[in-house]
Each structure stands twice: as structure tokens, then as C-alpha cells.
């Protein structure tokens, strides 16, 4: 049996939305937290974030 090939383009997210790649410069301490807790934790943290009060 052969595996089905993935289509061209960027992979879709878990809900089917397209993903976008960007770069950020963060202090080493923040990258260490992201490495420790993982990408899923960071995505949930951002999704649940509230805008700052003015």
C-alpha cells in the first residue's frame, strides 16, 4: 500500500483554517517557557488573551 500524498501548499490547522508563518524576536526566558509548555499551550494562551484596558 502507498500513502496518500499531501496536496500542495501549507498544511491546514486542526480546524481547517490556513496557517501563516511569522517571525518574532523574544527574550530567551520567553522562548524557554514556550519550549517547556509547547505550541499548543501558546496557541490556547493567545486565543484566550483579552485586549489590554486603556
N, C-alpha and C positions, 0 to 999 in steps of 0.2 A: 504494500500500500504506500502511496505517496501522500505527503501532507499537502493540504491546500495552500497555495501561495497567498501571501498577504497582498492586497492591492497597493497601487502606487500612492504616494503622499504620506503625510504624517499620520501616526496612529491616532485613533479617536480615544476620548476619555471614557470612563466607565459608563457615563450616561449617553454616550454617542456624540458629544459635542467636540468640535475640533480643538486641539491643544495649540498653544502658542509658546514659542521659546523666547526667553529674555534673559539678560544677564544682570546681576546685582553685585555690588561691592559691599560686603558686610564685614564687621569686625570678626576676628577669629572666634570669639566667645559665642557669637550668634550662630556661626557655622557649626560649632561643636554641638550646640543644642539641636540644630536641625539634623546633624548626623546621628545624635543619640536617640532622638524621638522619631525620626523618619519623615518621609514626604507626606504620608497620609495625615500625620499629626499636623504638619504645617498647613496643608490644604484645609483641614477642618478648622484650624485656628483662624485662617484668613476668612473663610466662609462665615464664621460666627462673629467676626470683628464688627464693632459698631463704629460709626464715624466719630471723630473727636468732637467734644462740645466746644462751642465758640464762646 
